Amino acid sequence: MVDELDPLSELRYLTEALRAHAEWQQACGSGALPAAESRSEAPGHRLESAPSLAVALRANPPAEPLAAVVAATPIASPAILNPHASLRSPEERQTRLTVLADEVKACTKCALHVERKQTVFARGNGSSGLCFVGEGPGADEDEQGFPFVGPAGQLLDKMIAAMGIGRDDVYVCNIVKCRPPKNRTPEPEEMNACMPYLGEQLSLVEPQVIVALGKTAVQGLFGSAEGITRIRGRWRLYQGRIAVMPTFHPAYLLRNPAAKREVWADLQLVLKHLGRALPGKGA
């Protein structure tokens, strides 16, 4: 914690926290700093201000100190942040996503390409401002070429519907784009090979909130190897600017149905952050 740091480390902590806060203000277009470019939000899709996130972080502190979270995030890397910052229109961004998907199809950066039937890039348009990031494709996804189309994907669709959001209005992708043999957990070098693709996807889609499904998704986004049971339900910041809610993977819920209650609590926090009312309730 901060009170355990020496003065120099504490100053670094405060500087990094301030930088993350400032970047969040710019992303939100809030009043503290003028945003270089404002984006109009559709009714009901309002992004809460930075103080709301700060309150959430105080109420549910991250599993690791904020300074560690910010320090572990490669903020300065243009290849991750936005390699195509000049692309502004939805058409330009969609064109780049299409090209990127073709690049992924030809990828041989790690050993996972050897046994794949096809790559699995993404599904959905992300118009709701919400993105789900999972671990990697399974057998059904390897066959069809889309993420979350098997039993776990069917449960994810029910979760999305329960939030009152259309299936195609969220952006769904994975840390790795090829199926690991026997559905094993991706190795660190496999995740590292794929992360530039995911980083560019997120830069182009620009979600307001990312839901990280399971430990591997959190590890890929933040480099953290902590257990999902400990960190679920606690807000984090990706690249110092995108709110991330870690929660259980739908495959885990298929094995442990009782955990659905905890996931629903996490998704309600996501809805609140997106400025959306719970289905069946007024705004």
N, C-alpha and C positions, 0 to 999 in steps of 0.2 A: 504494500500500500504506500501512499505518498509519504506518510509520517515516518516510514522506515528508510526513506531515501536520503542520501547526502545532499547538500545544497545544490551541487551541480546537476545531479540526477533529477532533483525536484524541479529545477528550472527547465530541464529538457522535457520532463513530463508535462509541465504547464504549457511550454511552447508547442509541443505536439498536439496537446488537447485543444489549444486555441486554434491551431492550423486546421484540425479536423472540424472544429466548430465553424470556422470561417468558410471552409469549403462546403460544409452543409448549408450554410446561409446562402451561398452563391447558387447552389443547386436548387434550393427552394425558391430563390428570388426574394428572400426576406429582406427586411429593412436595414440590417446592420451593415451589409456591404452591397453595393450595386451589382447586380448580375450582369455579365457580359451579354447575355442573351436570355430573354424570358420566353417561356413556353406556355401557351394557353392550355388550361386544363378543362376537360369536359365537365359539365355539372355532375356533382357527386363523386368526382375523382380528385378532390382537393388533397394536396399533400400537406401534412401538419408541419408547423414551424419547428425550428431547431429546439426551442425551449421545451416543446412537448416530448421530443426524443430525450432531452436531457433529464426530464422528470422520470421518464421510463427507465433510463439507465440508472438513476439513483434508486428507484424502487426495486429494480432487478439488475444489480450490477453485473457486468460481464464476468465470466469465469476466470478471466485474467485481467490485470490492470489495464486501463484505457491506454496508457503509454505503450504497453506491450502490444496491444491490438494495433495501434497506429504504426508502431515501429515495424511490425511484421507485415504491413501492407505496402507493396511496392508503389508508393504514391508517385514517384518521379519517373516511372517507366512509360514513355509515350507509346510503346508497343502494346502496353496493356491498357493504359488510360483511354486513349482515343487515337488510333493510328490513322483515322480518316476524319480528322476534325473538320475538314472543309465540307463534308457531306452534311447538308442541313435539311433538305427536303425528304419527306417520307419515301419518295420514289428513289432518290439517290441511295438512301440507306437500305432499302429493300433490294436494289440492284447489287449493292456491295454484299449483302447477306447471301444472295444467290451465288455470287462469285465465290464467296468464302466457303459455302457448302460444297461447291465443285472442288475447291482446293482440299477440303477435308476428304473427299472421295478418293483423291489421288495420294493421300498422305501415307508415308511409310516411315515416319519418324521413330516409331517404337515397334516392338515385336507383336503387338496386338493386331497389326494389319495382316499377319500371316494367316490366321484362321477365320477372319471375319468373312461373312457373306456380303455384307454391305455396311457402310458407315451409317451412323444415326446422328443426324445434325440437330434438329429441333422440330417443334410443332407449335402452332399458334402464332398470333400476331402481336400479342403483348399490349393491346390497346387499353387494357384495364390498368396498366401500370404495374402489374404483378408478374413476377417470374419465379418459377420453381426450378431449382437445380438439384438433380439427383446424382447418383454414383456413376452408373454406366449401363449400357444396353444389356438385356437378357436375351434369351433364345427367341422370344416373340418379336422383340425389337430388331434383332439381327435379321430375322426373316422379312419383316415389313419395312424396315428402314425409318421408323419413327419411334421416338421415346415414349415410354409408359403406355404401351398398348396391350400388355399382358394383364394378369390378375391384379398386380400392384397398380398398374395404370388405370384399371377400371375403378379401383378404390379411390385413386387420386381424382378421377373425374367426379365421383360422388362428393368428395370433399370440396371441389371447386363449385359444384352445383349448390351445395349447402351454403356456400358463401354468397350465393346469388349472382355469380359471375358466369358468363358463357364459357364453354370449354375452349373455344377458339380465341377468346379474348385474353388468355394468359399465354405467356411464353414459357415453354417447357424444354429443358435441355439437360445435359449431363456433364460431369467433369471429364469423362473420356468418351470418345465417339465410336469406339469399337468394343465389341463384346469381349471381356476377359474370359479365358478358357474356364469352363465349368462354373461360370458366374462368380469366380473368386473376386476378392477385393483388388482393385487396381494397385499396382506397385507405384512407389513414389516417382520413379523415372517415367512411368507411363503417364501419370497425372501431369508431371512437369512438361512432357512433350505436347500434351493437349491444351494446357492452360492458356497459351496465347490465342488459340481459337475461341475459347470461352470468354477470355478478356475482351476480344474484339466484338463478339456477339453482344455482350452486355453494354459495351460502349455504343453500339449501333442501336440497340433496342431501347436503352436508357430506362430501365424499370425504376419505379419509385421504391418498390420493396422486392427483395429476394427472399424466398423461403428456401432455406437449405435443408434438404431432406436427408437426414442421417449424418453420421460421423464423417464419412468420406467426403461428402459435399462441403462440410465445414473445413476439413483438412485441406481440400483443394483451394478453397477461397482464401483461407487465412494461414495455412501452414500449421494449424493447431491439431495435435493428436489427442485432445481431451475426449472423454466419453460423452456421447450425445445425451445420456441421462442427466449429466451434470449441467450441461450448457443449454439444453433446450429451454425455450421460453424467455431467453435473455437477449435483448437487442444488441447487435453489433453493427459496425460500419465497414462496408467494403469500399476500398480506395478512399476512405475518409468522407464518403458522400452518399452512398446508397445504404439504406437501412436493411439489415439482414436479420431474419428470424429463424434460428435453428429449431428444428423439430424432428420427430421420428419419421423414418422412411415408411411409406405405405406397406412395403414388404414386411417390416417389423410389426405393423398393425395386424396384418393377416395372421401372424403367429401369436400376437398378444392383443386381442381385441379390447381388453380393458384400457389400454393406453390411448384409445380413440378420444377419451374424455380430455386427456392432457393436450392432444393435438388440436382439438376443437377450441380449447382455451387459447392456444397459441394463434390459431387462425382468427379468432375474434380480436386479438390485439392487432393483427395485420389489417383487418377490416377497419378498425378504429383509426389506424395510422393512415390508411388510404382515404379517410373521410367518408366511408360507406357505412350505412346503417345495417344492422343485422337483418337478414331476410324476415319479413313479417312485422318489422317494427318501423315506426316513423323515423324520419331523419332527426 
